[in-house]
């Protein structure tokens, strides 16, 4: 199936060669020279996939991915990093920021072709499963949405619940357990269930660092006051900034 792919790299040869490869696969391609340029063209192009370098002038790939992941429109868009940065720390940072794959330069175009196909297949399956879950009627005896954090991160779950304007309780089982209360898609209260665990926005920042465990969402009316008083976008951007700077909130 034809997909829209945004290629972000300050090297015109890389853009041309990757674009040619994807074009032969029937995909529509849009080029951008850096992260800032990518954010300008992304809203109108609405990509299914972003392939980006890391080290670029004006705005690098790390900052680009943080910005994309903080915006509901792009939170589910997969990202593949193409970069000369190949240390273990660089890879870990890339995946923490929400990258779906990481390919070191120089790379073989055959390998990129396979990885693009794999990422797009996974996204199609995930979107289909999520659409089915979110469209399902409310069940009085069980959660309306469940999943594994290894497949679907906390930031993505928060964004989905905002987009669907859901009301209810999100339970994240991670050791300790976290709970987020939603009203009409907005997180209004949160806590980490330990004696001195963080609450509200600080609890959500802690949960954004969790990459293992499971989650479930139970749809119900939530009447409590909004003690967070921040948009999901603001929470995700601040959480990404803390992760990027290595200043993880305490999980107790």
C-alpha positions as protocol buffer text, in pm:
chain_id: "A"
residue {
  index: 1
  type: UNK
  ca { x: 0 y: 0 z: 0 }
}
residue {
  index: 2
  type: UNK
  ca { x: 128 y: 347 z: -88 }
}
residue {
  index: 3
  type: UNK
  ca { x: 257 y: 546 z: 212 }
}
residue {
  index: 4
  type: UNK
  ca { x: 378 y: 902 z: 266 }
}
residue {
  index: 5
  type: UNK
  ca { x: 739 y: 912 z: 389 }
}
residue {
  index: 6
  type: UNK
  ca { x: 918 y: 1224 z: 516 }
}
residue {
  index: 7
  type: UNK
  ca { x: 1297 y: 1210 z: 469 }
}
residue {
  index: 8
  type: UNK
  ca { x: 1494 y: 1450 z: 690 }
}
residue {
  index: 9
  type: UNK
  ca { x: 1867 y: 1485 z: 622 }
}
residue {
  index: 10
  type: UNK
  ca { x: 2107 y: 1771 z: 548 }
}
residue {
  index: 11
  type: UNK
  ca { x: 2290 y: 1553 z: 294 }
}
residue {
  index: 12
  type: UNK
  ca { x: 2118 y: 1592 z: -47 }
}
residue {
  index: 13
  type: UNK
  ca { x: 2271 y: 1265 z: -171 }
}
residue {
  index: 14
  type: UNK
  ca { x: 2111 y: 1069 z: 114 }
}
residue {
  index: 15
  type: UNK
  ca { x: 1775 y: 1235 z: 52 }
}
residue {
  index: 16
  type: UNK
  ca { x: 1795 y: 1161 z: -319 }
}
residue {
  index: 17
  type: UNK
  ca { x: 1899 y: 797 z: -282 }
}
residue {
  index: 18
  type: UNK
  ca { x: 1652 y: 713 z: -3 }
}
residue {
  index: 19
  type: UNK
  ca { x: 1378 y: 895 z: -193 }
}
residue {
  index: 20
  type: UNK
  ca { x: 1456 y: 701 z: -508 }
}
residue {
  index: 21
  type: UNK
  ca { x: 1442 y: 371 z: -321 }
}
residue {
  index: 22
  type: UNK
  ca { x: 1107 y: 452 z: -161 }
}
residue {
  index: 23
  type: UNK
  ca { x: 970 y: 589 z: -486 }
}
residue {
  index: 24
  type: UNK
  ca { x: 1040 y: 257 z: -657 }
}
residue {
  index: 25
  type: UNK
  ca { x: 832 y: 91 z: -384 }
}
residue {
  index: 26
  type: UNK
  ca { x: 541 y: 316 z: -477 }
}
residue {
  index: 27
  type: UNK
  ca { x: 562 y: 550 z: -178 }
}
residue {
  index: 28
  type: UNK
  ca { x: 513 y: 927 z: -188 }
}
residue {
  index: 29
  type: UNK
  ca { x: 820 y: 1114 z: -61 }
}
residue {
  index: 30
  type: UNK
  ca { x: 869 y: 1459 z: 93 }
}
residue {
  index: 31
  type: UNK
  ca { x: 1219 y: 1590 z: 172 }
}
residue {
  index: 32
  type: UNK
  ca { x: 1332 y: 1821 z: 453 }
}
residue {
  index: 33
  type: UNK
  ca { x: 1682 y: 1954 z: 519 }
}
residue {
  index: 34
  type: UNK
  ca { x: 1663 y: 1962 z: 901 }
}
residue {
  index: 35
  type: UNK
  ca { x: 1423 y: 1919 z: 1192 }
}
residue {
  index: 36
  type: UNK
  ca { x: 1287 y: 2270 z: 1172 }
}
residue {
  index: 37
  type: UNK
  ca { x: 1206 y: 2228 z: 803 }
}
residue {
  index: 38
  type: UNK
  ca { x: 1046 y: 1890 z: 878 }
}
residue {
  index: 39
  type: UNK
  ca { x: 810 y: 2042 z: 1136 }
}
residue {
  index: 40
  type: UNK
  ca { x: 706 y: 2304 z: 878 }
}
residue {
  index: 41
  type: UNK
  ca { x: 609 y: 2051 z: 610 }
}
residue {
  index: 42
  type: UNK
  ca { x: 481 y: 1767 z: 830 }
}
residue {
  index: 43
  type: UNK
  ca { x: 131 y: 1907 z: 906 }
}
residue {
  index: 44
  type: UNK
  ca { x: 31 y: 1935 z: 540 }
}
residue {
  index: 45
  type: UNK
  ca { x: 218 y: 1622 z: 425 }
}
residue {
  index: 46
  type: UNK
  ca { x: 86 y: 1408 z: 715 }
}
residue {
  index: 47
  type: UNK
  ca { x: 353 y: 1135 z: 689 }
}
residue {
  index: 48
  type: UNK
  ca { x: 302 y: 767 z: 767 }
}
residue {
  index: 49
  type: UNK
  ca { x: 677 y: 736 z: 839 }
}
residue {
  index: 50
  type: UNK
  ca { x: 966 y: 971 z: 920 }
}
residue {
  index: 51
  type: UNK
  ca { x: 1325 y: 879 z: 832 }
}
residue {
  index: 52
  type: UNK
  ca { x: 1569 y: 1125 z: 987 }
}
residue {
  index: 53
  type: UNK
  ca { x: 1934 y: 1196 z: 1045 }
}
residue {
  index: 54
  type: UNK
  ca { x: 2041 y: 1306 z: 1395 }
}
residue {
  index: 55
  type: UNK
  ca { x: 2321 y: 1560 z: 1346 }
}
residue {
  index: 56
  type: UNK
  ca { x: 2173 y: 1851 z: 1149 }
}
residue {
  index: 57
  type: UNK
  ca { x: 2192 y: 2230 z: 1168 }
}
residue {
  index: 58
  type: UNK
  ca { x: 1903 y: 2442 z: 1297 }
}
residue {
  index: 59
  type: UNK
  ca { x: 1723 y: 2149 z: 1463 }
}
residue {
  index: 60
  type: UNK
  ca { x: 1871 y: 1803 z: 1514 }
}
residue {
  index: 61
  type: UNK
  ca { x: 1693 y: 1469 z: 1493 }
}
residue {
  index: 62
  type: UNK
  ca { x: 1663 y: 1428 z: 1872 }
}
residue {
  index: 63
  type: UNK
  ca { x: 1472 y: 1756 z: 1901 }
}
residue {
  index: 64
  type: UNK
  ca { x: 1259 y: 1671 z: 1597 }
}
residue {
  index: 65
  type: UNK
  ca { x: 1145 y: 1341 z: 1746 }
}
residue {
  index: 66
  type: UNK
  ca { x: 1069 y: 1501 z: 2083 }
}
residue {
  index: 67
  type: UNK
  ca { x: 854 y: 1760 z: 1903 }
}
residue {
  index: 68
  type: UNK
  ca { x: 674 y: 1497 z: 1695 }
}
residue {
  index: 69
  type: UNK
  ca { x: 602 y: 1274 z: 1995 }
}
residue {
  index: 70
  type: UNK
  ca { x: 453 y: 1569 z: 2186 }
}
residue {
  index: 71
  type: UNK
  ca { x: 192 y: 1637 z: 1914 }
}
residue {
  index: 72
  type: UNK
  ca { x: -117 y: 1416 z: 1897 }
}
residue {
  index: 73
  type: UNK
  ca { x: -120 y: 1425 z: 1514 }
}
residue {
  index: 74
  type: UNK
  ca { x: 225 y: 1264 z: 1496 }
}
residue {
  index: 75
  type: UNK
  ca { x: 249 y: 1064 z: 1817 }
}
residue {
  index: 76
  type: UNK
  ca { x: 186 y: 732 z: 1639 }
}
residue {
  index: 77
  type: UNK
  ca { x: 400 y: 810 z: 1332 }
}
residue {
  index: 78
  type: UNK
  ca { x: 700 y: 572 z: 1332 }
}
residue {
  index: 79
  type: UNK
  ca { x: 1053 y: 712 z: 1312 }
}
residue {
  index: 80
  type: UNK
  ca { x: 1369 y: 551 z: 1177 }
}
residue {
  index: 81
  type: UNK
  ca { x: 1701 y: 716 z: 1262 }
}
residue {
  index: 82
  type: UNK
  ca { x: 1976 y: 711 z: 999 }
}
residue {
  index: 83
  type: UNK
  ca { x: 2290 y: 841 z: 1167 }
}
residue {
  index: 84
  type: UNK
  ca { x: 2666 y: 817 z: 1201 }
}
residue {
  index: 85
  type: UNK
  ca { x: 2617 y: 819 z: 1581 }
}
residue {
  index: 86
  type: UNK
  ca { x: 2642 y: 453 z: 1665 }
}
residue {
  index: 87
  type: UNK
  ca { x: 2728 y: 425 z: 2034 }
}
residue {
  index: 88
  type: UNK
  ca { x: 2507 y: 223 z: 2268 }
}
residue {
  index: 89
  type: UNK
  ca { x: 2412 y: 544 z: 2453 }
}
residue {
  index: 90
  type: UNK
  ca { x: 2298 y: 704 z: 2126 }
}
residue {
  index: 91
  type: UNK
  ca { x: 2082 y: 404 z: 2043 }
}
residue {
  index: 92
  type: UNK
  ca { x: 1928 y: 398 z: 2390 }
}
residue {
  index: 93
  type: UNK
  ca { x: 1848 y: 770 z: 2369 }
}
residue {
  index: 94
  type: UNK
  ca { x: 1689 y: 722 z: 2028 }
}
residue {
  index: 95
  type: UNK
  ca { x: 1459 y: 446 z: 2151 }
}
residue {
  index: 96
  type: UNK
  ca { x: 1374 y: 637 z: 2470 }
}
residue {
  index: 97
  type: UNK
  ca { x: 1260 y: 929 z: 2257 }
}
residue {
  index: 98
  type: UNK
  ca { x: 1028 y: 699 z: 2068 }
}
residue {
  index: 99
  type: UNK
  ca { x: 1224 y: 584 z: 1761 }
}
residue {
  index: 100
  type: UNK
  ca { x: 1102 y: 262 z: 1601 }
}
residue {
  index: 101
  type: UNK
  ca { x: 1437 y: 168 z: 1445 }
}
residue {
  index: 102
  type: UNK
  ca { x: 1796 y: 288 z: 1432 }
}
residue {
  index: 103
  type: UNK
  ca { x: 2029 y: 231 z: 1136 }
}
residue {
  index: 104
  type: UNK
  ca { x: 2393 y: 340 z: 1148 }
}
residue {
  index: 105
  type: UNK
  ca { x: 2562 y: 512 z: 855 }
}
residue {
  index: 106
  type: UNK
  ca { x: 2702 y: 389 z: 626 }
}
residue {
  index: 107
  type: UNK
  ca { x: 2417 y: 149 z: 563 }
}
residue {
  index: 108
  type: UNK
  ca { x: 2305 y: -83 z: 284 }
}
residue {
  index: 109
  type: UNK
  ca { x: 1996 y: 35 z: 101 }
}
residue {
  index: 110
  type: UNK
  ca { x: 1870 y: -324 z: 92 }
}
residue {
  index: 111
  type: UNK
  ca { x: 1868 y: -324 z: 473 }
}
residue {
  index: 112
  type: UNK
  ca { x: 1687 y: 10 z: 489 }
}
residue {
  index: 113
  type: UNK
  ca { x: 1429 y: -125 z: 243 }
}
residue {
  index: 114
  type: UNK
  ca { x: 1360 y: -425 z: 469 }
}
residue {
  index: 115
  type: UNK
  ca { x: 1340 y: -214 z: 785 }
}
residue {
  index: 116
  type: UNK
  ca { x: 1100 y: 34 z: 628 }
}
residue {
  index: 117
  type: UNK
  ca { x: 872 y: -249 z: 517 }
}
residue {
  index: 118
  type: UNK
  ca { x: 882 y: -407 z: 864 }
}
residue {
  index: 119
  type: UNK
  ca { x: 805 y: -81 z: 1048 }
}
residue {
  index: 120
  type: UNK
  ca { x: 513 y: 0 z: 817 }
}
residue {
  index: 121
  type: UNK
  ca { x: 367 y: -351 z: 858 }
}
residue {
  index: 122
  type: UNK
  ca { x: 389 y: -324 z: 1237 }
}
residue {
  index: 123
  type: UNK
  ca { x: 221 y: 17 z: 1237 }
}
residue {
  index: 124
  type: UNK
  ca { x: -66 y: -108 z: 1017 }
}
residue {
  index: 125
  type: UNK
  ca { x: -127 y: -399 z: 1255 }
}
residue {
  index: 126
  type: UNK
  ca { x: -104 y: -175 z: 1563 }
}
residue {
  index: 127
  type: UNK
  ca { x: -342 y: 86 z: 1423 }
}
residue {
  index: 128
  type: UNK
  ca { x: -591 y: -182 z: 1329 }
}
residue {
  index: 129
  type: UNK
  ca { x: -583 y: -332 z: 1677 }
}
residue {
  index: 130
  type: UNK
  ca { x: -611 y: 6 z: 1848 }
}
residue {
  index: 131
  type: UNK
  ca { x: -900 y: 120 z: 1630 }
}
residue {
  index: 132
  type: UNK
  ca { x: -1086 y: -199 z: 1713 }
}
residue {
  index: 133
  type: UNK
  ca { x: -1021 y: -159 z: 2087 }
}
residue {
  index: 134
  type: UNK
  ca { x: -1118 y: 206 z: 2102 }
}
residue {
  index: 135
  type: UNK
  ca { x: -1434 y: 152 z: 1897 }
}
residue {
  index: 136
  type: UNK
  ca { x: -1551 y: -135 z: 2115 }
}
residue {
  index: 137
  type: UNK
  ca { x: -1854 y: -76 z: 2340 }
}
residue {
  index: 138
  type: UNK
  ca { x: -1794 y: -23 z: 2710 }
}
residue {
  index: 139
  type: UNK
  ca { x: -1794 y: -347 z: 2907 }
}
residue {
  index: 140
  type: UNK
  ca { x: -1909 y: -328 z: 3265 }
}
residue {
  index: 141
  type: UNK
  ca { x: -1698 y: -629 z: 3367 }
}
residue {
  index: 142
  type: UNK
  ca { x: -1361 y: -543 z: 3215 }
}
residue {
  index: 143
  type: UNK
  ca { x: -1124 y: -283 z: 3069 }
}
residue {
  index: 144
  type: UNK
  ca { x: -1197 y: -123 z: 2731 }
}
residue {
  index: 145
  type: UNK
  ca { x: -828 y: -101 z: 2633 }
}
residue {
  index: 146
  type: UNK
  ca { x: -533 y: -313 z: 2741 }
}
residue {
  index: 147
  type: UNK
  ca { x: -178 y: -351 z: 2618 }
}
residue {
  index: 148
  type: UNK
  ca { x: 192 y: -410 z: 2673 }
}
residue {
  index: 149
  type: UNK
  ca { x: 424 y: -114 z: 2736 }
}
residue {
  index: 150
  type: UNK
  ca { x: 695 y: -284 z: 2530 }
}
residue {
  index: 151
  type: UNK
  ca { x: 470 y: -243 z: 2224 }
}
residue {
  index: 152
  type: UNK
  ca { x: 283 y: 76 z: 2308 }
}
residue {
  index: 153
  type: UNK
  ca { x: 453 y: 340 z: 2521 }
}
residue {
  index: 154
  type: UNK
  ca { x: 295 y: 551 z: 2793 }
}
residue {
  index: 155
  type: UNK
  ca { x: 314 y: 866 z: 2580 }
}
residue {
  index: 156
  type: UNK
  ca { x: 120 y: 697 z: 2299 }
}
residue {
  index: 157
  type: UNK
  ca { x: -150 y: 572 z: 2537 }
}
residue {
  index: 158
  type: UNK
  ca { x: -194 y: 921 z: 2684 }
}
residue {
  index: 159
  type: UNK
  ca { x: -226 y: 1067 z: 2335 }
}
residue {
  index: 160
  type: UNK
  ca { x: -481 y: 807 z: 2223 }
}
residue {
  index: 161
  type: UNK
  ca { x: -701 y: 873 z: 2524 }
}
residue {
  index: 162
  type: UNK
  ca { x: -680 y: 1247 z: 2459 }
}
residue {
  index: 163
  type: UNK
  ca { x: -768 y: 1207 z: 2090 }
}
residue {
  index: 164
  type: UNK
  ca { x: -1067 y: 987 z: 2175 }
}
residue {
  index: 165
  type: UNK
  ca { x: -1173 y: 1223 z: 2460 }
}
residue {
  index: 166
  type: UNK
  ca { x: -1206 y: 930 z: 2698 }
}
residue {
  index: 167
  type: UNK
  ca { x: -1308 y: 949 z: 3065 }
}
residue {
  index: 168
  type: UNK
  ca { x: -1192 y: 682 z: 3307 }
}
residue {
  index: 169
  type: UNK
  ca { x: -889 y: 537 z: 3487 }
}
residue {
  index: 170
  type: UNK
  ca { x: -565 y: 427 z: 3322 }
}
residue {
  index: 171
  type: UNK
  ca { x: -379 y: 170 z: 3535 }
}
residue {
  index: 172
  type: UNK
  ca { x: -12 y: 110 z: 3453 }
}
residue {
  index: 173
  type: UNK
  ca { x: 134 y: -204 z: 3611 }
}
residue {
  index: 174
  type: UNK
  ca { x: 506 y: -153 z: 3643 }
}
residue {
  index: 175
  type: UNK
  ca { x: 625 y: -208 z: 4005 }
}
residue {
  index: 176
  type: UNK
  ca { x: 502 y: 22 z: 4142 }
}
residue {
  index: 177
  type: UNK
  ca { x: 159 y: 73 z: 3987 }
}
residue {
  index: 178
  type: UNK
  ca { x: 58 y: 408 z: 3842 }
}
residue {
  index: 179
  type: UNK
  ca { x: -292 y: 548 z: 3797 }
}
residue {
  index: 180
  type: UNK
  ca { x: -403 y: 834 z: 3573 }
}
residue {
  index: 181
  type: UNK
  ca { x: -758 y: 972 z: 3588 }
}
residue {
  index: 182
  type: UNK
  ca { x: -904 y: 1117 z: 3266 }
}
residue {
  index: 183
  type: UNK
  ca { x: -1203 y: 1340 z: 3202 }
}
residue {
  index: 184
  type: UNK
  ca { x: -1295 y: 1406 z: 2838 }
}
residue {
  index: 185
  type: UNK
  ca { x: -946 y: 1311 z: 2723 }
}
residue {
  index: 186
  type: UNK
  ca { x: -763 y: 1529 z: 2974 }
}
residue {
  index: 187
  type: UNK
  ca { x: -547 y: 1386 z: 3255 }
}
residue {
  index: 188
  type: UNK
  ca { x: -684 y: 1548 z: 3571 }
}
residue {
  index: 189
  type: UNK
  ca { x: -506 y: 1350 z: 3843 }
}
residue {
  index: 190
  type: UNK
  ca { x: -233 y: 1086 z: 3872 }
}
residue {
  index: 191
  type: UNK
  ca { x: -35 y: 898 z: 4134 }
}
residue {
  index: 192
  type: UNK
  ca { x: 235 y: 636 z: 4176 }
}
residue {
  index: 193
  type: UNK
  ca { x: 119 y: 388 z: 4438 }
}
residue {
  index: 194
  type: UNK
  ca { x: 399 y: 399 z: 4696 }
}
residue {
  index: 195
  type: UNK
  ca { x: 390 y: 571 z: 5038 }
}
residue {
  index: 196
  type: UNK
  ca { x: 592 y: 869 z: 4913 }
}
residue {
  index: 197
  type: UNK
  ca { x: 516 y: 831 z: 4544 }
}
residue {
  index: 198
  type: UNK
  ca { x: 483 y: 1137 z: 4317 }
}
residue {
  index: 199
  type: UNK
  ca { x: 141 y: 1271 z: 4232 }
}
residue {
  index: 200
  type: UNK
  ca { x: -23 y: 1453 z: 3942 }
}
residue {
  index: 201
  type: UNK
  ca { x: 221 y: 1593 z: 3682 }
}
residue {
  index: 202
  type: UNK
  ca { x: 527 y: 1454 z: 3861 }
}
residue {
  index: 203
  type: UNK
  ca { x: 365 y: 1108 z: 3863 }
}
residue {
  index: 204
  type: UNK
  ca { x: 310 y: 1127 z: 3487 }
}
residue {
  index: 205
  type: UNK
  ca { x: 673 y: 1232 z: 3429 }
}
residue {
  index: 206
  type: UNK
  ca { x: 776 y: 924 z: 3626 }
}
residue {
  index: 207
  type: UNK
  ca { x: 546 y: 696 z: 3425 }
}
residue {
  index: 208
  type: UNK
  ca { x: 683 y: 829 z: 3095 }
}
residue {
  index: 209
  type: UNK
  ca { x: 1017 y: 664 z: 3181 }
}
residue {
  index: 210
  type: UNK
  ca { x: 853 y: 320 z: 3221 }
}
residue {
  index: 211
  type: UNK
  ca { x: 918 y: 93 z: 2923 }
}
residue {
  index: 212
  type: UNK
  ca { x: 803 y: -243 z: 3061 }
}
residue {
  index: 213
  type: UNK
  ca { x: 484 y: -370 z: 3217 }
}
residue {
  index: 214
  type: UNK
  ca { x: 121 y: -355 z: 3106 }
}
residue {
  index: 215
  type: UNK
  ca { x: -168 y: -111 z: 3108 }
}
residue {
  index: 216
  type: UNK
  ca { x: -546 y: -119 z: 3115 }
}
residue {
  index: 217
  type: UNK
  ca { x: -804 y: 155 z: 3077 }
}
residue {
  index: 218
  type: UNK
  ca { x: -1148 y: 139 z: 3234 }
}
residue {
  index: 219
  type: UNK
  ca { x: -1403 y: 382 z: 3097 }
}
residue {
  index: 220
  type: UNK
  ca { x: -1619 y: 553 z: 3360 }
}
residue {
  index: 221
  type: UNK
  ca { x: -1726 y: 899 z: 3477 }
}
residue {
  index: 222
  type: UNK
  ca { x: -1454 y: 1095 z: 3658 }
}
residue {
  index: 223
  type: UNK
  ca { x: -1578 y: 1388 z: 3866 }
}
residue {
  index: 224
  type: UNK
  ca { x: -1263 y: 1488 z: 4059 }
}
residue {
  index: 225
  type: UNK
  ca { x: -1106 y: 1833 z: 4027 }
}
residue {
  index: 226
  type: UNK
  ca { x: -826 y: 1890 z: 3775 }
}
residue {
  index: 227
  type: UNK
  ca { x: -513 y: 1895 z: 3993 }
}
residue {
  index: 228
  type: UNK
  ca { x: -274 y: 1865 z: 3695 }
}
residue {
  index: 229
  type: UNK
  ca { x: -403 y: 2162 z: 3492 }
}
residue {
  index: 230
  type: UNK
  ca { x: -173 y: 2096 z: 3194 }
}
residue {
  index: 231
  type: UNK
  ca { x: -239 y: 1973 z: 2843 }
}
residue {
  index: 232
  type: UNK
  ca { x: -116 y: 1634 z: 2730 }
}
residue {
  index: 233
  type: UNK
  ca { x: 116 y: 1807 z: 2483 }
}
residue {
  index: 234
  type: UNK
  ca { x: 279 y: 2008 z: 2762 }
}
residue {
  index: 235
  type: UNK
  ca { x: 318 y: 1695 z: 2980 }
}
residue {
  index: 236
  type: UNK
  ca { x: 481 y: 1499 z: 2697 }
}
residue {
  index: 237
  type: UNK
  ca { x: 719 y: 1779 z: 2601 }
}
residue {
  index: 238
  type: UNK
  ca { x: 833 y: 1829 z: 2961 }
}
residue {
  index: 239
  type: UNK
  ca { x: 864 y: 1454 z: 3012 }
}
residue {
  index: 240
  type: UNK
  ca { x: 1074 y: 1421 z: 2694 }
}
residue {
  index: 241
  type: UNK
  ca { x: 1295 y: 1710 z: 2805 }
}
residue {
  index: 242
  type: UNK
  ca { x: 1362 y: 1541 z: 3139 }
}
residue {
  index: 243
  type: UNK
  ca { x: 1442 y: 1210 z: 2975 }
}
residue {
  index: 244
  type: UNK
  ca { x: 1673 y: 1379 z: 2724 }
}
residue {
  index: 245
  type: UNK
  ca { x: 1861 y: 1557 z: 3001 }
}
residue {
  index: 246
  type: UNK
  ca { x: 1888 y: 1240 z: 3206 }
}
residue {
  index: 247
  type: UNK
  ca { x: 1691 y: 1392 z: 3492 }
}
residue {
  index: 248
  type: UNK
  ca { x: 1443 y: 1114 z: 3551 }
}
residue {
  index: 249
  type: UNK
  ca { x: 1188 y: 1187 z: 3822 }
}
residue {
  index: 250
  type: UNK
  ca { x: 1202 y: 957 z: 4126 }
}
residue {
  index: 251
  type: UNK
  ca { x: 976 y: 652 z: 4106 }
}
residue {
  index: 252
  type: UNK
  ca { x: 1025 y: 564 z: 4475 }
}
